[in-house]
Amino acid sequence: MMLKASPTALPEVLLLEPKVFGDSRGFFMESYNAKDFALATGVADHFVQDNHSRSSRGVLRGMHYQIKHPQGKLVRVSRGVVFDVVIDLRRHSTRFGQWVGVILSEENQQQLWVPPGFAHGFLVLSEFADFQYKTTDYWYPEHERSVLWRDQAIGVRWPEYDPAGVPIGQPKLAAKDADAKPLADAEVFP
């Protein structure tokens, strides 16, 4: 198999490691293969949209989700380094409000499967980062929601320094992320 899947502290959220073939010329990897993805994850969803964002150092995007038409996301970083965070927003879950964070980078080539029912976001730790992701449903702006990235009830421990030890400073946010609701006031999944 060309893909290894490992559960995170939120077992439905999977860290994926594709097989990378490299030599002095560079590398090759399959970033996605439907058959290998289904075998490694047990997820049979199909993807309908690919997205690519570029963000500069200190940009924080998140914590996003769609309350109707929830999206599963397969995320990766093709250039740079990010701290990627997922929060369980399923009220019935024993892990409701808990989070997991991982470093995704062009160096480690890891990917993260974010199932529907979870909020997702990331903080850029490199000069800039190209972030790519597939979604299992389309973007519906009228159903998009955000949970406050610094909500103390969730307690995400965002990195204060980049990998070289340089302070990140105050994150750069979009208005919708700065004005996001705390978990106690957020619309969540049943």
Z-matrix of the N, CA and C atoms (Angstrom, degrees):
N
C 1 1.451
C 2 1.528 1 108.97
N 3 1.311 2 115.78 1 145.44
C 4 1.453 3 122.36 2 -176.20
C 5 1.530 4 112.61 3 -95.02
N 6 1.325 5 117.45 4 5.03
C 7 1.455 6 120.93 5 -174.79
C 8 1.522 7 110.00 6 -143.69
N 9 1.332 8 116.15 7 130.01
C 10 1.462 9 121.69 8 176.89
C 11 1.531 10 107.58 9 -111.36
N 12 1.327 11 116.56 10 131.14
C 13 1.469 12 122.06 11 179.75
C 14 1.521 13 109.13 12 -115.48
N 15 1.348 14 116.29 13 132.47
C 16 1.462 15 122.09 14 178.05
C 17 1.521 16 109.07 15 -129.06
N 18 1.333 17 118.00 16 133.39
C 19 1.467 18 119.71 17 177.56
C 20 1.534 19 110.56 18 -69.20
N 21 1.315 20 115.29 19 150.42
C 22 1.466 21 122.01 20 175.56
C 23 1.528 22 108.28 21 -98.83
N 24 1.319 23 117.47 22 -168.39
C 25 1.467 24 121.65 23 175.82
C 26 1.533 25 110.77 24 -62.39
N 27 1.311 26 117.73 25 -23.62
C 28 1.469 27 123.25 26 168.70
C 29 1.524 28 105.15 27 -103.49
N 30 1.342 29 118.64 28 98.32
C 31 1.464 30 122.04 29 -166.68
C 32 1.526 31 116.18 30 -55.32
N 33 1.329 32 117.69 31 -26.60
C 34 1.465 33 119.55 32 178.66
C 35 1.531 34 111.78 33 -74.87
N 36 1.326 35 116.66 34 -21.08
C 37 1.457 36 122.50 35 177.34
C 38 1.525 37 106.76 36 -87.44
N 39 1.334 38 116.23 37 121.02
C 40 1.461 39 120.72 38 -172.38
C 41 1.527 40 111.64 39 -113.66
N 42 1.326 41 115.69 40 135.41
C 43 1.455 42 122.14 41 172.30
C 44 1.522 43 107.17 42 -91.06
N 45 1.325 44 116.30 43 124.14
C 46 1.456 45 121.52 44 -174.97
C 47 1.520 46 110.32 45 -111.64
N 48 1.319 47 115.37 46 136.02
C 49 1.458 48 121.68 47 178.69
C 50 1.523 49 108.78 48 -122.40
N 51 1.348 50 116.51 49 104.43
C 52 1.463 51 118.88 50 177.49
C 53 1.527 52 110.36 51 -75.26
N 54 1.307 53 115.61 52 156.00
C 55 1.459 54 121.17 53 175.09
C 56 1.523 55 107.79 54 -74.23
N 57 1.343 56 116.31 55 124.92
C 58 1.458 57 122.08 56 -179.45
C 59 1.524 58 108.33 57 -113.31
N 60 1.324 59 115.90 58 126.91
C 61 1.458 60 122.13 59 178.05
C 62 1.518 61 107.09 60 -104.44
N 63 1.330 62 117.13 61 118.45
C 64 1.453 63 119.85 62 -177.77
C 65 1.511 64 112.77 63 -135.10
N 66 1.316 65 114.93 64 153.62
C 67 1.455 66 122.45 65 173.08
C 68 1.527 67 107.94 66 -153.25
N 69 1.313 68 116.98 67 -165.13
C 70 1.463 69 120.39 68 -175.81
C 71 1.528 70 112.87 69 -64.07
N 72 1.325 71 117.69 70 -16.80
C 73 1.465 72 121.39 71 -179.46
C 74 1.522 73 112.57 72 -85.15
N 75 1.341 74 117.09 73 -19.74
C 76 1.464 75 121.16 74 -175.48
C 77 1.515 76 110.39 75 140.92
N 78 1.327 77 117.41 76 -141.49
C 79 1.459 78 120.44 77 -179.35
C 80 1.525 79 110.40 78 -147.01
N 81 1.352 80 114.15 79 165.89
C 82 1.455 81 122.85 80 171.74
C 83 1.512 82 107.29 81 -139.05
N 84 1.327 83 115.85 82 139.85
C 85 1.461 84 121.34 83 172.30
C 86 1.514 85 108.92 84 -151.20
N 87 1.315 86 115.93 85 150.65
C 88 1.456 87 121.39 86 169.89
C 89 1.512 88 106.02 87 -85.26
N 90 1.318 89 117.99 88 114.11
C 91 1.464 90 119.50 89 -179.57
C 92 1.521 91 111.02 90 -77.82
N 93 1.332 92 117.23 91 -21.11
C 94 1.462 93 119.96 92 176.26
C 95 1.519 94 109.80 93 -157.76
N 96 1.314 95 115.29 94 135.55
C 97 1.451 96 123.89 95 174.12
C 98 1.523 97 105.31 96 -143.79
N 99 1.326 98 118.08 97 116.63
C 100 1.469 99 122.09 98 -173.24
C 101 1.522 100 112.24 99 -56.46
N 102 1.328 101 117.34 100 -43.34
C 103 1.467 102 120.84 101 -178.46
C 104 1.528 103 110.61 102 -65.23
N 105 1.336 104 117.95 103 -49.35
C 106 1.465 105 120.92 104 179.87
C 107 1.522 106 111.86 105 -63.72
N 108 1.352 107 117.05 106 -38.62
C 109 1.463 108 120.35 107 178.33
C 110 1.525 109 110.63 108 -61.48
N 111 1.338 110 117.70 109 -46.92
C 112 1.468 111 121.36 110 -179.95
C 113 1.530 112 111.33 111 -64.12
N 114 1.331 113 117.54 112 -41.31
C 115 1.469 114 120.75 113 179.36
C 116 1.531 115 111.68 114 -65.57
N 117 1.330 116 116.84 115 -41.83
C 118 1.470 117 120.70 116 -176.26
C 119 1.521 118 112.87 117 -75.34
N 120 1.337 119 117.08 118 -33.40
C 121 1.466 120 120.51 119 -171.99
C 122 1.521 121 114.00 120 -107.55
N 123 1.311 122 117.45 121 -23.20
C 124 1.460 123 120.45 122 -172.78
C 125 1.523 124 112.24 123 77.59
N 126 1.324 125 117.05 124 6.69
C 127 1.461 126 122.39 125 -178.84
C 128 1.523 127 108.11 126 -93.47
N 129 1.337 128 116.50 127 123.89
C 130 1.456 129 121.24 128 -178.05
C 131 1.525 130 112.37 129 -101.90
N 132 1.319 131 118.04 130 2.29
C 133 1.465 132 120.78 131 179.44
C 134 1.520 133 110.20 132 -59.93
N 135 1.314 134 115.53 133 152.42
C 136 1.461 135 118.41 134 173.93
C 137 1.531 136 108.03 135 -111.96
N 138 1.303 137 114.90 136 155.16
C 139 1.461 138 120.78 137 -176.61
C 140 1.526 139 110.04 138 -96.01
N 141 1.344 140 116.09 139 141.22
C 142 1.462 141 121.19 140 -175.90
C 143 1.530 142 113.00 141 -118.80
N 144 1.322 143 116.75 142 -10.29
C 145 1.466 144 119.45 143 -175.45
C 146 1.523 145 109.58 144 -149.73
N 147 1.341 146 116.47 145 138.21
C 148 1.466 147 123.15 146 172.86
C 149 1.520 148 108.09 147 -112.22
N 150 1.339 149 116.86 148 136.71
C 151 1.462 150 122.37 149 179.66
C 152 1.524 151 109.79 150 -127.47
N 153 1.318 152 115.80 151 151.32
C 154 1.458 153 122.20 152 179.58
C 155 1.525 154 107.11 153 -142.35
N 156 1.325 155 116.69 154 122.16
C 157 1.463 156 120.11 155 176.07
C 158 1.521 157 109.25 156 -122.33
N 159 1.316 158 116.04 157 150.45
C 160 1.462 159 122.11 158 172.59
C 161 1.523 160 105.80 159 -121.68
N 162 1.320 161 115.69 160 130.99
C 163 1.460 162 121.20 161 -178.53
C 164 1.515 163 109.18 162 -136.12
N 165 1.326 164 115.48 163 150.12
C 166 1.459 165 120.56 164 179.51
C 167 1.531 166 110.65 165 -89.73
N 168 1.312 167 114.84 166 167.87
C 169 1.466 168 123.16 167 -178.18
C 170 1.534 169 110.38 168 -52.93
N 171 1.323 170 116.45 169 133.14
C 172 1.455 171 121.77 170 177.65
C 173 1.514 172 114.84 171 87.40
N 174 1.337 173 118.28 172 -3.92
C 175 1.467 174 120.54 173 176.52
C 176 1.519 175 108.41 174 -74.32
N 177 1.333 176 115.42 175 132.59
C 178 1.456 177 121.87 176 174.49
C 179 1.523 178 107.28 177 -116.72
N 180 1.317 179 115.68 178 120.44
C 181 1.469 180 121.50 179 176.91
C 182 1.524 181 107.30 180 -112.47
N 183 1.319 182 116.50 181 118.63
C 184 1.466 183 119.43 182 178.49
C 185 1.507 184 111.34 183 140.43
N 186 1.240 185 114.41 184 175.74
C 187 1.460 186 132.32 185 10.06
C 188 1.536 187 108.07 186 -102.75
N 189 1.325 188 117.93 187 109.93
C 190 1.452 189 124.03 188 -167.94
C 191 1.529 190 113.20 189 -101.77
N 192 1.332 191 114.26 190 150.95
C 193 1.463 192 122.72 191 172.33
C 194 1.520 193 108.25 192 -164.28
N 195 1.323 194 116.61 193 163.95
C 196 1.463 195 122.18 194 174.46
C 197 1.513 196 108.16 195 -112.66
N 198 1.337 197 116.77 196 122.80
C 199 1.459 198 121.02 197 -176.72
C 200 1.526 199 111.23 198 -73.36
N 201 1.317 200 117.44 199 -35.17
C 202 1.472 201 122.19 200 169.96
C 203 1.521 202 105.28 201 -112.30
N 204 1.323 203 116.41 202 149.57
C 205 1.463 204 121.27 203 -173.75
C 206 1.532 205 110.08 204 57.17
N 207 1.341 206 117.95 205 51.46
C 208 1.476 207 119.47 206 -178.99
C 209 1.525 208 110.74 207 -59.12
N 210 1.318 209 114.71 208 144.65
C 211 1.456 210 121.28 209 -176.82
C 212 1.523 211 111.82 210 -108.59
N 213 1.310 212 115.98 211 134.71
C 214 1.447 213 120.81 212 161.03
C 215 1.515 214 106.35 213 -85.52
N 216 1.334 215 117.37 214 145.79
C 217 1.465 216 120.64 215 -178.15
C 218 1.526 217 110.20 216 -132.23
N 219 1.307 218 115.06 217 136.14
C 220 1.458 219 122.24 218 171.08
C 221 1.523 220 105.42 219 -109.92
N 222 1.344 221 116.82 220 109.34
C 223 1.464 222 121.43 221 -169.90
C 224 1.526 223 111.35 222 -114.05
N 225 1.350 224 114.75 223 149.88
C 226 1.458 225 120.41 224 177.06
C 227 1.522 226 109.26 225 -158.24
N 228 1.318 227 116.03 226 162.69
C 229 1.457 228 122.90 227 176.98
C 230 1.524 229 107.49 228 -113.70
N 231 1.338 230 116.66 229 121.08
C 232 1.461 231 119.96 230 179.56
C 233 1.525 232 111.84 231 -94.57
N 234 1.338 233 116.66 232 -16.14
C 235 1.460 234 120.34 233 175.97
C 236 1.514 235 108.42 234 -152.81
N 237 1.339 236 116.93 235 129.61
C 238 1.447 237 121.25 236 178.45
C 239 1.518 238 113.27 237 97.22
N 240 1.350 239 114.96 238 -161.58
C 241 1.461 240 122.73 239 -176.12
C 242 1.521 241 108.67 240 -141.54
N 243 1.337 242 116.31 241 133.89
C 244 1.465 243 120.94 242 173.97
C 245 1.524 244 109.93 243 -133.06
N 246 1.330 245 114.20 244 155.85
C 247 1.459 246 121.42 245 167.14
C 248 1.520 247 104.85 246 -99.38
N 249 1.329 248 116.48 247 113.78
C 250 1.460 249 123.15 248 -173.79
C 251 1.532 250 109.42 249 -101.75
N 252 1.331 251 116.64 250 133.24
C 253 1.466 252 121.55 251 -173.98
C 254 1.523 253 110.94 252 -128.05
N 255 1.331 254 115.88 253 140.22
C 256 1.459 255 123.45 254 177.25
C 257 1.526 256 107.90 255 -130.54
N 258 1.350 257 116.36 256 136.14
C 259 1.465 258 122.55 257 179.16
C 260 1.527 259 108.95 258 -122.44
N 261 1.328 260 116.77 259 132.73
C 262 1.466 261 122.28 260 177.55
C 263 1.534 262 108.50 261 -76.24
N 264 1.339 263 116.45 262 117.82
C 265 1.466 264 121.51 263 -179.91
C 266 1.526 265 112.61 264 -113.28
N 267 1.330 266 116.48 265 21.22
C 268 1.470 267 121.34 266 178.22
C 269 1.525 268 108.54 267 -91.95
N 270 1.325 269 116.21 268 106.18
C 271 1.470 270 121.09 269 -174.64
C 272 1.527 271 112.50 270 -54.62
N 273 1.312 272 119.03 271 -33.82
C 274 1.467 273 122.05 272 -179.52
C 275 1.535 274 112.82 273 -74.50
N 276 1.306 275 118.29 274 -12.98
C 277 1.464 276 122.19 275 -175.57
C 278 1.530 277 111.38 276 -75.39
N 279 1.309 278 116.22 277 143.06
C 280 1.474 279 120.51 278 174.82
C 281 1.528 280 110.98 279 -69.15
N 282 1.332 281 116.28 280 -13.05
C 283 1.475 282 120.79 281 179.37
C 284 1.532 283 112.10 282 -108.25
N 285 1.330 284 117.41 283 18.87
C 286 1.463 285 121.92 284 179.57
C 287 1.534 286 110.34 285 -52.56
N 288 1.325 287 116.32 286 128.86
C 289 1.459 288 121.77 287 178.88
C 290 1.519 289 114.38 288 83.80
N 291 1.321 290 118.73 289 -4.44
C 292 1.462 291 120.85 290 177.69
C 293 1.521 292 109.88 291 -85.54
N 294 1.324 293 115.61 292 158.63
C 295 1.459 294 120.75 293 -175.50
C 296 1.516 295 110.96 294 -133.73
N 297 1.316 296 114.66 295 162.07
C 298 1.456 297 122.53 296 171.91
C 299 1.526 298 106.96 297 -138.04
N 300 1.333 299 116.14 298 144.03
C 301 1.458 300 121.13 299 178.30
C 302 1.521 301 110.26 300 -133.23
N 303 1.328 302 116.24 301 139.44
C 304 1.455 303 122.24 302 178.93
C 305 1.525 304 109.48 303 -137.81
N 306 1.311 305 115.71 304 154.59
C 307 1.460 306 121.50 305 172.58
C 308 1.526 307 107.88 306 -87.68
N 309 1.323 308 116.28 307 124.30
C 310 1.458 309 122.25 308 172.45
C 311 1.523 310 107.06 309 -114.03
N 312 1.317 311 116.52 310 135.56
C 313 1.461 312 118.72 311 -176.54
C 314 1.519 313 111.13 312 -152.72
N 315 1.325 314 114.53 313 165.65
C 316 1.461 315 119.59 314 174.47
C 317 1.527 316 110.12 315 -66.84
N 318 1.318 317 117.61 316 -23.43
C 319 1.464 318 121.41 317 179.39
C 320 1.526 319 111.86 318 -74.88
N 321 1.335 320 117.47 319 -48.78
C 322 1.465 321 118.43 320 -175.63
C 323 1.531 322 112.71 321 -84.37
N 324 1.327 323 118.51 322 -15.89
C 325 1.468 324 124.21 323 176.40
C 326 1.535 325 113.26 324 56.61
N 327 1.325 326 117.67 325 16.63
C 328 1.453 327 120.18 326 -179.05
C 329 1.528 328 110.52 327 -76.73
N 330 1.309 329 114.47 328 158.10
C 331 1.458 330 122.48 329 177.97
C 332 1.516 331 107.81 330 -127.46
N 333 1.323 332 115.55 331 164.15
C 334 1.458 333 120.21 332 178.40
C 335 1.519 334 108.76 333 -131.69
N 336 1.349 335 116.03 334 131.47
C 337 1.457 336 121.90 335 172.64
C 338 1.527 337 106.89 336 -94.21
N 339 1.338 338 115.45 337 119.69
C 340 1.464 339 123.44 338 179.00
C 341 1.525 340 106.89 339 -111.55
N 342 1.337 341 118.13 340 107.21
C 343 1.467 342 119.83 341 -177.03
C 344 1.535 343 112.13 342 -72.55
N 345 1.335 344 116.97 343 162.45
C 346 1.462 345 119.61 344 171.40
C 347 1.533 346 109.47 345 -57.61
N 348 1.333 347 116.48 346 146.56
C 349 1.458 348 120.84 347 -179.61
C 350 1.517 349 113.21 348 99.04
N 351 1.314 350 117.29 349 3.09
C 352 1.460 351 122.74 350 -178.36
C 353 1.526 352 109.37 351 -124.66
N 354 1.338 353 116.47 352 144.87
C 355 1.464 354 121.21 353 171.69
C 356 1.520 355 108.15 354 -87.09
N 357 1.332 356 115.60 355 151.52
C 358 1.458 357 120.61 356 -176.43
C 359 1.526 358 110.49 357 -137.99
N 360 1.331 359 115.70 358 144.54
C 361 1.457 360 120.99 359 174.39
C 362 1.514 361 110.84 360 -165.76
N 363 1.343 362 115.38 361 173.20
C 364 1.463 363 119.06 362 179.93
C 365 1.520 364 110.57 363 -154.23
N 366 1.339 365 114.13 364 155.96
C 367 1.463 366 123.93 365 176.03
C 368 1.515 367 107.86 366 -118.42
N 369 1.342 368 116.85 367 128.24
C 370 1.460 369 121.48 368 -178.47
C 371 1.524 370 109.56 369 -81.27
N 372 1.345 371 115.95 370 125.17
C 373 1.463 372 122.40 371 -177.54
C 374 1.527 373 112.60 372 -105.79
N 375 1.312 374 118.41 373 -8.23
C 376 1.463 375 122.78 374 179.95
C 377 1.529 376 109.37 375 -107.52
N 378 1.339 377 116.59 376 176.41
C 379 1.469 378 120.31 377 -179.37
C 380 1.526 379 110.95 378 -52.46
N 381 1.318 380 116.60 379 -42.40
C 382 1.457 381 123.25 380 169.58
C 383 1.517 382 107.37 381 -155.41
N 384 1.333 383 116.33 382 167.04
C 385 1.458 384 120.49 383 179.74
C 386 1.519 385 109.32 384 -143.48
N 387 1.324 386 114.78 385 139.47
C 388 1.453 387 121.82 386 170.33
C 389 1.521 388 106.49 387 -100.18
N 390 1.325 389 114.49 388 119.58
C 391 1.457 390 122.60 389 -175.21
C 392 1.522 391 107.25 390 -114.39
N 393 1.326 392 116.52 391 125.07
C 394 1.457 393 120.50 392 -178.01
C 395 1.517 394 109.51 393 -123.36
N 396 1.337 395 115.09 394 140.74
C 397 1.457 396 117.95 395 178.71
C 398 1.518 397 112.08 396 -153.95
N 399 1.323 398 113.23 397 149.02
C 400 1.452 399 123.43 398 175.85
C 401 1.526 400 107.39 399 -103.30
N 402 1.343 401 116.58 400 147.48
C 403 1.461 402 120.23 401 178.40
C 404 1.528 403 110.69 402 -126.39
N 405 1.323 404 115.54 403 150.15
C 406 1.458 405 121.49 404 -179.79
C 407 1.522 406 112.56 405 -88.14
N 408 1.317 407 118.08 406 -6.90
C 409 1.461 408 121.81 407 173.60
C 410 1.521 409 107.50 408 -144.56
N 411 1.310 410 115.43 409 164.05
C 412 1.454 411 120.71 410 -177.87
C 413 1.518 412 111.32 411 -76.45
N 414 1.315 413 115.91 412 163.61
C 415 1.461 414 121.86 413 176.88
C 416 1.523 415 108.82 414 -79.61
N 417 1.321 416 115.89 415 126.13
C 418 1.453 417 123.76 416 175.69
C 419 1.525 418 107.03 417 -121.86
N 420 1.338 419 118.21 418 97.04
C 421 1.468 420 120.24 419 -174.49
C 422 1.524 421 113.51 420 -56.41
N 423 1.335 422 117.52 421 -31.05
C 424 1.465 423 119.99 422 -179.55
C 425 1.527 424 112.67 423 -69.41
N 426 1.332 425 117.68 424 -16.66
C 427 1.466 426 121.57 425 179.89
C 428 1.529 427 112.68 426 -107.63
N 429 1.341 428 116.33 427 -0.75
C 430 1.462 429 119.59 428 -179.79
C 431 1.526 430 110.34 429 -72.84
N 432 1.319 431 115.66 430 138.83
C 433 1.461 432 122.64 431 177.88
C 434 1.526 433 108.25 432 -133.77
N 435 1.331 434 115.60 433 162.31
C 436 1.465 435 121.49 434 175.73
C 437 1.522 436 108.95 435 -137.38
N 438 1.319 437 115.27 436 140.00
C 439 1.458 438 122.09 437 171.33
C 440 1.524 439 106.87 438 -101.07
N 441 1.317 440 116.76 439 140.87
C 442 1.459 441 121.84 440 -177.90
C 443 1.527 442 110.71 441 -57.08
N 444 1.313 443 116.61 442 123.81
C 445 1.462 444 123.41 443 -174.87
C 446 1.524 445 112.72 444 -63.24
N 447 1.313 446 117.81 445 -26.53
C 448 1.471 447 120.77 446 -176.79
C 449 1.531 448 112.45 447 -111.33
N 450 1.325 449 117.00 448 22.66
C 451 1.464 450 121.50 449 179.76
C 452 1.535 451 109.30 450 -59.33
N 453 1.321 452 116.07 451 119.85
C 454 1.469 453 120.83 452 -178.48
C 455 1.527 454 112.53 453 -65.41
N 456 1.334 455 117.09 454 -25.01
C 457 1.465 456 119.88 455 178.43
C 458 1.533 457 111.06 456 -67.09
N 459 1.319 458 117.02 457 -26.25
C 460 1.466 459 121.90 458 177.22
C 461 1.526 460 109.68 459 -91.21
N 462 1.320 461 116.26 460 -47.08
C 463 1.463 462 121.20 461 173.35
C 464 1.517 463 116.47 462 76.15
N 465 1.333 464 117.58 463 34.41
C 466 1.472 465 118.90 464 176.41
C 467 1.526 466 109.02 465 -58.84
N 468 1.318 467 116.53 466 132.26
C 469 1.470 468 121.90 467 176.97
C 470 1.528 469 108.66 468 -95.81
N 471 1.319 470 115.41 469 87.09
C 472 1.456 471 121.22 470 -179.81
C 473 1.523 472 109.31 471 -71.55
N 474 1.319 473 117.83 472 140.96
C 475 1.474 474 120.04 473 178.01
C 476 1.527 475 111.01 474 -61.08
N 477 1.315 476 115.31 475 140.39
C 478 1.464 477 120.84 476 176.57
C 479 1.524 478 110.74 477 -96.38
N 480 1.339 479 116.91 478 -13.93
C 481 1.461 480 121.81 479 -176.61
C 482 1.521 481 109.51 480 -132.34
N 483 1.334 482 115.96 481 150.51
C 484 1.460 483 119.92 482 174.01
C 485 1.535 484 108.96 483 -80.62
N 486 1.326 485 118.70 484 175.48
C 487 1.474 486 120.02 485 -178.01
C 488 1.524 487 114.91 486 -58.40
N 489 1.340 488 118.07 487 -22.20
C 490 1.464 489 121.28 488 179.03
C 491 1.525 490 112.31 489 -89.12
N 492 1.347 491 117.23 490 0.28
C 493 1.460 492 121.15 491 179.34
C 494 1.518 493 114.51 492 88.87
N 495 1.330 494 117.61 493 9.60
C 496 1.468 495 121.71 494 178.84
C 497 1.529 496 108.67 495 -85.12
N 498 1.341 497 118.14 496 132.57
C 499 1.466 498 119.81 497 179.52
C 500 1.528 499 112.14 498 -60.23
N 501 1.317 500 116.32 499 138.63
C 502 1.469 501 122.50 500 178.94
C 503 1.524 502 110.59 501 -76.60
N 504 1.322 503 117.47 502 -36.85
C 505 1.461 504 120.72 503 -176.24
C 506 1.515 505 111.46 504 80.13
N 507 1.319 506 116.11 505 -168.06
C 508 1.465 507 121.63 506 179.56
C 509 1.529 508 109.30 507 -68.57
N 510 1.340 509 118.41 508 127.04
C 511 1.468 510 119.98 509 -179.83
C 512 1.532 511 112.11 510 -61.03
N 513 1.332 512 115.04 511 148.25
C 514 1.468 513 122.20 512 174.37
C 515 1.518 514 106.98 513 -89.51
N 516 1.339 515 116.27 514 123.70
C 517 1.465 516 121.86 515 -172.80
C 518 1.517 517 112.08 516 -123.26
N 519 1.325 518 116.55 517 149.53
C 520 1.457 519 121.81 518 166.26
C 521 1.526 520 107.40 519 -73.49
N 522 1.318 521 117.16 520 156.50
C 523 1.468 522 121.61 521 -179.27
C 524 1.526 523 111.24 522 -56.91
N 525 1.334 524 117.18 523 -40.80
C 526 1.472 525 119.63 524 -178.11
C 527 1.524 526 111.29 525 -65.16
N 528 1.334 527 118.21 526 -30.06
C 529 1.458 528 120.90 527 179.34
C 530 1.532 529 111.02 528 -80.14
N 531 1.323 530 116.83 529 -35.95
C 532 1.470 531 120.52 530 177.13
C 533 1.525 532 110.70 531 -66.28
N 534 1.343 533 116.93 532 -31.74
C 535 1.468 534 122.06 533 -177.40
C 536 1.524 535 113.17 534 -98.12
N 537 1.317 536 118.20 535 11.06
C 538 1.466 537 121.47 536 -177.54
C 539 1.522 538 111.11 537 -62.73
N 540 1.329 539 115.14 538 157.08
C 541 1.469 540 121.31 539 -178.10
C 542 1.526 541 110.84 540 -86.04
N 543 1.337 542 116.32 541 147.30
C 544 1.466 543 118.72 542 170.95
C 545 1.532 544 109.46 543 -67.24
N 546 1.310 545 116.28 544 160.64
C 547 1.461 546 121.61 545 -177.80
C 548 1.527 547 111.85 546 -53.39
N 549 1.315 548 118.35 547 -40.36
C 550 1.471 549 121.81 548 -177.87
C 551 1.518 550 112.75 549 -60.72
N 552 1.325 551 118.01 550 -25.37
C 553 1.468 552 122.28 551 -178.64
C 554 1.522 553 112.83 552 -109.17
N 555 1.303 554 118.28 553 -0.67
C 556 1.467 555 122.03 554 -174.38
C 557 1.516 556 111.36 555 -81.97
N 558 1.308 557 115.16 556 148.97
C 559 1.454 558 122.37 557 171.22
C 560 1.526 559 105.81 558 -77.51
N 561 1.326 560 117.55 559 123.24
C 562 1.472 561 121.29 560 -176.08
C 563 1.523 562 110.22 561 -124.60
N 564 1.311 563 115.99 562 178.31
C 565 1.452 564 122.11 563 -178.90
C 566 1.521 565 110.71 564 -85.62
N 567 1.325 566 117.15 565 150.28
C 568 1.483 567 119.90 566 -179.24
C 569 1.523 568 112.89 567 -60.87
